[in-house]
Structure formats: structure tokens, C-alpha cells
């Protein structure tokens, strides 16, 4: 596995693309695309943003593949792939908050949320493909281009910087999560009141 990771590093942007596809499709991989992208941005600063772009394309493509499988398989496929106690809890979160649960882990890698369960839920429960792709892009574009900028700017110190600010990222993600969840609740109450007034 280590040799494969070294090979992917040597392949540059192509290696970043492969890891992003594998990671987003929910398959075992030699390491996520984030640190590989940081490494490539440091070692090959001239192609840092190309690496970020292919990571975005690979991540969206891998996630859409998983989403498409769940969309074809429906509820039975979801039950077969995500039926443990922890997975059921996250499925309930998706039922309540929808694509917010996809956006947060797509944007902030430090949040310990299982992206795979939310992607499967989105597909099996019939979320619009365009809406799914838009949310994935909204999360992955700033994430990967931000990492590319960081790797280019700080070089070998970029991973240390990320580790030093991990708590800040986590707190920011929690604040964003709470804000978006509140928006969902406000929207629900607004629609409920609107429905009552019509009745």
C-alpha cells in the first residue's frame, strides 16, 4: 500500500485524481486526497491548482458513482450498505437535514462524519442529481483549492499548520453546521405556517 501511495505521488495530478475518485466512492484507499494534494502543491507548485481541479472532478465523480448506485438500488440498497446502529443515526440526520449533511463533510475534512452514508442516503431517497452535484461542488471546490493554496504557500510546513489549527476548523465546522441546521428548522416552520394559513 505504501508503494502504491508513492507511485501516486510520482504521478502528480493524475495520482491526486485517482485517490479522489477512490476515496469519494467509499473504497479502501492508501490515504485521502487532502494530504496528497498538500504534498503535490508543495513539491510541484506550478501544477498545484491543476491538482486541486482534478481532485474536485475526481471527488465529485466518485461520489456521484456511489450516489447513482444507491439511486438505482433504492431503499433496499441503502439498507444493505448502511444498516448498523451508527449508520441508522446518520440516516435519520439526513432525513431531517437533507443535503446539509452532505455539504459539511464535503467542505471540512476534520469533521468526523461518514460521507458515504449521507451520499447513499441522497441517492436512495431520490435527491435530485443536479442538487446533489451542486452541493458537492460547493463543498469540494473551496476545500481543495484552499489546500492547494496552503501547500503552495507554506510548503512542508502546511501539514503542521493544519494540525495546529485543527481545533479552529472543527469549531468553525460546528458553527456552520448549527447555522445551517437552524436555517433548515426556520424553513420547516415557515412552510408549516404557510400550510396552516392556506388550510
FITI-977539 format. One record per residue (C-alpha): residue number from 1; x, y, z. Coordinates in nm, 2 decimals. Example, Ala and Ser with C-alpha at 12.3 -4.5 7.8 and 13.67 -1.06 7.14 Angstrom:
2
   resi        x        y        z
      1     1.23    -0.45     0.78
      2     1.37    -0.11     0.71
! end
This chain:
199
   resi        x        y        z
      1     0.00     0.00     0.00
      2     0.29     0.24     0.08
      3     0.45     0.16    -0.26
      4     0.12     0.24    -0.43
      5     0.09     0.57    -0.25
      6     0.45     0.66    -0.35
      7     0.35     0.57    -0.71
      8     0.05     0.81    -0.69
      9     0.27     1.09    -0.56
     10     0.50     1.03    -0.86
     11     0.21     1.06    -1.10
     12     0.13     1.41    -0.98
     13    -0.22     1.54    -1.07
     14    -0.32     1.20    -1.22
     15    -0.24     1.04    -0.88
     16    -0.45     1.30    -0.70
     17    -0.74     1.23    -0.93
     18    -0.72     0.86    -0.87
     19    -0.71     0.89    -0.49
     20    -1.00     1.14    -0.50
     21    -1.22     0.90    -0.70
     22    -1.13     0.60    -0.48
     23    -1.19     0.80    -0.16
     24    -1.52     0.95    -0.27
     25    -1.65     0.62    -0.40
     26    -1.62     0.48    -0.05
     27    -1.34     0.23    -0.14
     28    -1.04     0.14     0.08
     29    -0.75     0.37    -0.02
     30    -0.39     0.44     0.08
     31    -0.47     0.78     0.21
     32    -0.72     1.06     0.15
     33    -0.67     1.32    -0.13
     34    -0.62     1.61     0.12
     35    -0.26     1.53     0.23
     36    -0.16     1.41    -0.12
     37    -0.28     1.74    -0.26
     38    -0.08     1.93     0.00
     39     0.23     1.73    -0.08
     40     0.19     1.78    -0.46
     41     0.12     2.16    -0.41
     42     0.45     2.18    -0.21
     43     0.66     1.97    -0.45
     44     0.50     2.09    -0.77
     45     0.37     2.44    -0.71
     46     0.33     2.51    -1.08
     47     0.06     2.25    -1.11
     48    -0.09     2.30    -0.76
     49    -0.42     2.43    -0.89
     50    -0.44     2.17    -1.16
     51    -0.41     1.91    -0.89
     52    -0.69     2.08    -0.70
     53    -0.91     2.09    -1.01
     54    -0.86     1.72    -1.08
     55    -0.93     1.64    -0.71
     56    -1.26     1.83    -0.74
     57    -1.35     1.64    -1.05
     58    -1.24     1.31    -0.91
     59    -1.42     1.36    -0.58
     60    -1.75     1.47    -0.74
     61    -1.72     1.18    -0.99
     62    -1.66     0.92    -0.72
     63    -1.94     1.05    -0.50
     64    -2.18     1.06    -0.80
     65    -2.09     0.70    -0.88
     66    -2.19     0.60    -0.53
     67    -2.50     0.82    -0.54
     68    -2.60     0.66    -0.87
     69    -2.57     0.30    -0.73
     70    -2.79     0.39    -0.44
     71    -3.04     0.57    -0.66
     72    -3.07     0.26    -0.88
     73    -3.09     0.03    -0.58
     74    -3.33     0.24    -0.37
     75    -3.41     0.17    -0.01
     76    -3.30    -0.20    -0.03
     77    -2.95    -0.09    -0.14
     78    -2.93     0.16     0.14
     79    -3.04    -0.10     0.40
     80    -2.78    -0.34     0.27
     81    -2.49    -0.09     0.28
     82    -2.58     0.13     0.58
     83    -2.79    -0.05     0.84
     84    -2.58    -0.05     1.16
     85    -2.68     0.15     1.47
     86    -2.44     0.43     1.39
     87    -2.54     0.44     1.02
     88    -2.91     0.45     1.11
     89    -2.85     0.75     1.33
     90    -2.68     0.93     1.05
     91    -2.96     0.83     0.81
     92    -3.20     1.00     1.05
     93    -2.99     1.31     1.03
     94    -3.01     1.31     0.66
     95    -3.39     1.26     0.68
     96    -3.41     1.57     0.89
     97    -3.15     1.80     0.75
     98    -3.11     1.67     0.39
     99    -2.81     1.79     0.18
    100    -2.67     1.99     0.47
    101    -2.53     1.66     0.60
    102    -2.35     1.62     0.26
    103    -2.22     1.97     0.24
    104    -2.05     1.99     0.58
    105    -1.81     1.68     0.54
    106    -1.76     1.77     0.18
    107    -1.63     2.11     0.29
    108    -1.44     2.04     0.61
    109    -1.23     1.72     0.63
    110    -1.18     1.74     1.01
    111    -1.55     1.67     1.09
    112    -1.59     1.31     1.18
    113    -1.90     1.24     0.97
    114    -1.93     0.94     0.74
    115    -1.97     1.10     0.40
    116    -2.06     0.76     0.25
    117    -2.38     0.72     0.45
    118    -2.50     1.06     0.35
    119    -2.42     1.01    -0.02
    120    -2.60     0.67    -0.01
    121    -2.90     0.83     0.16
    122    -2.91     1.11    -0.10
    123    -2.92     0.86    -0.38
    124    -3.16     0.61    -0.23
    125    -3.41     0.87    -0.12
    126    -3.43     1.04    -0.46
    127    -3.25     1.37    -0.42
    128    -3.22     1.55    -0.75
    129    -2.89     1.47    -0.93
    130    -2.83     1.84    -1.00
    131    -2.89     1.94    -0.64
    132    -2.65     1.67    -0.52
    133    -2.38     1.77    -0.77
    134    -2.42     2.14    -0.68
    135    -2.38     2.07    -0.31
    136    -2.08     1.85    -0.37
    137    -1.92     2.12    -0.58
    138    -1.99     2.39    -0.32
    139    -1.80     2.18    -0.06
    140    -1.52     2.04    -0.27
    141    -1.41     2.35    -0.47
    142    -1.32     2.57    -0.17
    143    -1.17     2.27     0.02
    144    -0.93     2.15    -0.25
    145    -0.83     2.49    -0.39
    146    -0.78     2.61    -0.03
    147    -0.55     2.32     0.04
    148    -0.36     2.38    -0.29
    149    -0.30     2.74    -0.19
    150    -0.19     2.63     0.16
    151     0.06     2.37     0.02
    152     0.20     2.62    -0.23
    153     0.24     2.90     0.03
    154     0.37     2.70     0.33
    155     0.53     2.40     0.16
    156     0.65     2.14     0.40
    157     0.50     2.33     0.70
    158     0.14     2.31     0.56
    159     0.06     1.99     0.74
    160     0.19     2.13     1.07
    161    -0.02     2.44     1.01
    162    -0.33     2.23     0.96
    163    -0.27     2.03     1.27
    164    -0.21     2.34     1.47
    165    -0.54     2.48     1.36
    166    -0.74     2.16     1.36
    167    -0.95     2.28     1.66
    168    -1.03     2.61     1.48
    169    -1.15     2.42     1.18
    170    -1.36     2.19     1.40
    171    -1.52     2.48     1.58
    172    -1.59     2.66     1.26
    173    -1.75     2.35     1.11
    174    -1.97     2.31     1.42
    175    -2.07     2.67     1.40
    176    -2.15     2.64     1.03
    177    -2.34     2.31     1.10
    178    -2.55     2.48     1.37
    179    -2.62     2.78     1.15
    180    -2.74     2.56     0.85
    181    -2.94     2.33     1.08
    182    -3.12     2.64     1.22
    183    -3.19     2.76     0.87
    184    -3.35     2.42     0.79
    185    -3.57     2.44     1.10
    186    -3.67     2.80     1.03
    187    -3.76     2.70     0.67
    188    -3.96     2.40     0.81
    189    -4.16     2.62     1.05
    190    -4.22     2.88     0.77
    191    -4.37     2.61     0.54
    192    -4.58     2.47     0.82
    193    -4.73     2.81     0.90
    194    -4.78     2.87     0.53
    195    -4.97     2.54     0.50
    196    -5.19     2.61     0.81
    197    -5.28     2.96     0.67
    198    -5.39     2.80     0.34
    199    -5.59     2.54     0.52
! end
